[in-house]
Amino acid sequence: MKTALIFLLFAASIEAHAGTRNTGDVELTLMGFSHHFEKEPVEGKKWNQTHPGIGIRYFVKPRKGFETFLDANYIGKNSTGGRTKEVGVGIQRQFASLSEVQFLFGIGAGLWDYYNSWENKRYLSPAVYPTLGIRYGKLTGGTLIFIPKITVGETETYPVVFFGVNIKF
């Protein structure tokens, strides 16, 4: 544990070098896995932790040192077994690097179309979420998206972390 903490502090102290995506760059998004922070809200149901999906990320003009992008994603099987579609925008910035590995943080905002198969109900909602990523060359792996528990009226989100990979082409 101490070694990991020392490594993270060391990595964060290294001067970040240029390695940003440029205007017009495109990445293919491969959705992957999730982790839920609470038990299933429906008795007898299990969270689907595997989220096969695909998307595209298009980089637009950077803003004040942040990479800026547009996203469109499709998840064929979400946490309840339904489908999810998302379109949005995001920014991210490198905060540290270690050799050719870059560490990124950012924030995304989009419109989510989420079908909850347990309730047989569709939700269309805006969302804002923080992201973390690790990039090596054309591969941005380990992109984490965190959705916190949010309650609006009688509807609430499931707190979850998504994991995916982006590949520049």
Secondary structure as GFF3:
##gff-version 3
##sequence-region A 1 169
A	DSSP	alpha_helix	2	13	.	.	.	ID=ss1
A	DSSP	beta_strand	26	36	.	.	.	ID=ss2
A	DSSP	beta_strand	50	63	.	.	.	ID=ss3
A	DSSP	beta_strand	66	75	.	.	.	ID=ss4
A	DSSP	beta_strand	84	98	.	.	.	ID=ss5
A	DSSP	beta_strand	101	116	.	.	.	ID=ss6
A	DSSP	beta_strand	121	136	.	.	.	ID=ss7
A	DSSP	beta_strand	139	147	.	.	.	ID=ss8
A	DSSP	beta_strand	151	152	.	.	.	ID=ss9
A	DSSP	beta_strand	155	156	.	.	.	ID=ss10
A	DSSP	beta_strand	160	168	.	.	.	ID=ss11
###
